[in-house]
Amino acid sequence: MESKNKSDYDSGWKEAIENFFEDFLLFYFPDVHIDIDFSKGIEFLDKEFNTIVKESEETKRYADKLVKVYLKTGEEKWILIHIEVQGSYEEGFELRLYVYNYRIYDKYKMEVITLVVLTDEDENYRPEVYEVSRWGFEHRFKFPLVKLMDYRDKIDINKAENPFEIITYAHLKNLETKRNKEERLFWKVTLVKALYGKGYQKEYILKLYRFIDWVMGLPEDLSIKFHEELTKYEEERKMPYITTAERIGIEKGKKEDIVKLHTRANMQAESIADILELDIDFVIEVLKEEGFYNL
């Protein structure tokens, strides 16, 4: 199905940042990247961040990231990376980031840098600063900001090297094809083929594909066409990375469903096979593998 809920869509960005954090900074914030000593490692502090901000709003923001990094000078620095994946205006956005920033500092007593990527389509929406000024009192909170719309016509997918060039390109093509799903199908196929053409390793391709698949949703009929074309392409190249991974994922899901029906509903193989529309031999094999009983 084409539709995705907010958590799925935002989780695509969150996962991409976790998989390619160094590349994320290199592409969007090179001035930050150059000062970080990646040889000392990084640490994602999602649980700690969620604890800090959970009372700030009613709903969870899935794509916020808090990352611990080290500077080349030997100092320790906390970095808050906030990505607004919904691509929409938010009243009080700057104030919210300021509140997050000082709450993180209050907990760790370490310098906190807030970075923002905006994915919306409003050329004029560029919130960059929260300011208070009255009676001689002044306070200013300003954060670096990049806007994905600014990368239109600036990325050559055939020459792209940084994974976030591909991710940005996929996001922009998704926006461009909102009203033309056939064109989206073309670009989704083109992008996935480009991954193979660059000679990436299997795991690298799968990680990038996950984002492309997340962001470039297709209706069921075009999704079938996509997988048919992809299967043919992978067979020609003898590199069935994506189709194999998806098959394994589907099979794993089926196995989990079989186990749940057997353990929670006390159903036997025949009933499970009927409900899930699976081959009875496959159901029996799964139940035997899980050690539930011998038939």
N, C-alpha and C positions, 0 to 999 in steps of 0.2 A: 504494500500500500504506500501511497505517496505521503500522506500526512504523518507528521512526527510531532510529539508533544514537546514542550519546552525543555524538559529534562534531557530527552534524547538529543535534541539539537545542541544544547549547551554542553552536554557531555562529550560530544564530538570535538569541540574546541578544547575542553579540559584534557581529554586524552591526548590530543595532538601536542599540547604544550608539555605534558609529562613525557611524551615520547621524544620530542625534539626541542627541549628547552633551550639548549645552547644556540641552536639554529633560529629559534624564535627571537632571541635577543639580537643575534647577529643581523637578522633581516630587518626587524622593526626598530630596534634600539641599539645601533652599533656603538654609540658612545658609552652605553652601559656595558655592553659585551666586552669591550676592550679592557676594562678595569677589573674584570672578574677572573680569579684563578680557578679554572674549572678542574685543574689537577687535584684539588683538595676535595672535590665532590660537591654535591648539592643535596638539599633535603627538603622535600615537600611537606608542609605542615598543615594539611587540610583539616585534620581533626581539631588541631589547636585553633585554627582560624575560625572554624564553624562555631566553636565554643565562645570565642570572643564576640562574634557578631550575631549570635542566634537571637538575642533580645532586641536587635536593631530593626528587625522587619518580620513580617508575618510569614513570608515564603522563603524557602532556601534558594540561594543563588548558586547554581551548579558550577559556573565557570570561573569563580573567583579562585585565585591561587596565591598562597603564601609560601615563599621559597627562601630557604636559608642558603646564603652563598658566602664565599670568602673573597676578599680583595687581594690583588697582587701585592699590596703593601703589607699584607699579613693581618689586616683588620677583619673583623667579622661584621657582616651586614645582613639585615633582613630586607627582603624585597617583596612587596605586595604587587602582584600582577592582576589587574582586574580587566576582564574582557566582557564587553557588552554585546553578547551574541544575538540578542533579539533584534538589534538594529532599529531601535525606536527611542524617541525622546523620553526622558525621565525627569520629571520635575524634582528639583533638589538633588540631582546627581552629584554635583560638586560637594555639597554639604555632606552627603552620605559617605563619600570617599574620605573627606576630612575626618569624619567621626571614626571610620574604620582605622585610618592611619594613626590617630592619637590613641585609640584603644589598644592597638597592637603595641605601640611604644610603651603605653602604661603597663602592659603585661611583661614585656621583655627588657625595657629600658635600653633598647638598641635602636640605632638609626633605621628608619623605615622609609623606603622609596616607593611611591605609588606610580605605576605605569598603566596606561589605558590604550586599548585598541577599540575603535568604534566601527561597527559593521553596518550601520544604517545607511539609507539612501538620501538623506537630507544633507545637501551640500553645505548648508548654513549652520547645521548643528555641530558645534565644536566647543563643548564645555571644557575649559582648561584651568579655571581658577575659582576659588572660593575666597571672598574678601569681606572684611568687616572694617569700617572706618567711621569713627564718630568721636567728636570732642577731643581730637588729638590722638585717640587710640587707633592703631592700625594693626590689622592681622591679614596675612595673605598666604594662601595655600595654593600652589600651582604645580601641576603635574605634566610630564611629557605625554603627548597624545599623538597617535597615528590614526588615519582614517582610510579604510580599505578602498573607498571610492577613489582616492587619490592615485591608486595604482592602475587604474584603467589605462589601457594602451601603453603601459610601461613594462609589461611582462611578456617576454617571448617564451612560450611554453617549451619550445624545442631547445632553447638555450638555458632554461631554468636549472639551477644547481641546488639552491637552498630549498628544502621541503616546504617552507612557508611561502615560497613563490608559487608552488603548485597549489597549496592550500588556499592562498589568496585568489589565485586564478579560478579555482573551483567555486569559491564563494561568489565571485563577481559573475561568473557564467550562470550560476544559479539565479542571481538577481535578474540578469538579462533575459532569461528564458522563462520567467514566471508565467507568461501568457503563450508560450510556444513550447509544449512538451516534446514535440518531435525534434526541435532544435536542441533541447536539453539532452535528449537521448544521444544526438550526434556528438555533443561536447563531452558527455560522460564517457562514451566509447573512446573518443579521441584522447581524453586525459588518461584513461586507464592504459591504453596502448602506449602512450608516451612513457609511462612508468617502466614498461618492459623495454622500450627502446633505449632507455638510459642505462640499461645494464645493472639496475639495482639488484641487491640480494633479495631473496624471497621474503624474509621478515620485514624488510624495509618497504617493499611493495605492499605487503598486507597492511602495514600500519597506515600508509598513505591512502590506500584504497578504502579503509574503514572511514576515513573522513570524507572522501569523495562520495561514497555511498550514503553517508549520513546526510550530507548537505544537498546532494543532487537527487532528491526523491523523484520517482517516476510512478505513474499510474500502472496498474497491474499488467495491462496489455503491452505497454512499452518496456516494462521491467522484464517481461518474458523475451522480448526482442533483444534487449541488452544482453541477457544471459546466453541467448543462442549465439549472438555474434561473438561474445567473449569466449564461450566454449570453443567455437571454431578457431578463433585466433590463438588460444592457448594450445590447442591440439596441433596447429601448424608450427608453432614455436617449440612444441614439446615441453612446455612450462606450465602445467596446470596448477598454478599457485592458488589463485583466488577460488576457482570452482571446487578444488579439492578441499580448501579450508572451509568453504560454505557447506559442502556436503558433510564434512565431519561435524560442523556445528549443528546442522539439521539432525544428524544421526544422534548426537549427544542429547539434543532436546527431546527427541523421541524416546530415548532410553530413560530420561528423567521422568517423562510423562508416564511411561509404563510402570516404573518403580512407585510413583506417587499413587496411581490407581490401585496397585496391588497392596501397598502398605496402608494407605489411608482409607480406601473403600473396600478393602478385602476382596478385590476382584481377581478372578482367575484368568488364565491366558486367553481363553476363547472370548470372554466378554471384553477384555482389553483390546484384543485384535479388532473386534467389531466396532467399538467406540472410536478408536484411533484410526480405523481403516488401514491396518497394518497386516502384513503377512503373519499368520499364526506361528510359523517356524521362527521368525525373527523375534517375536514376543517371548516365545519359550526360551530361545537362546539367551536373551537378555536376563530373564528371570533366573536361569541357571548360572549365568556369569555372576549375578549378584548373590548367589547362594541361598535363595529363598526356599527352593524345593527342587527335587528331582522328579521329572515326569516320566 
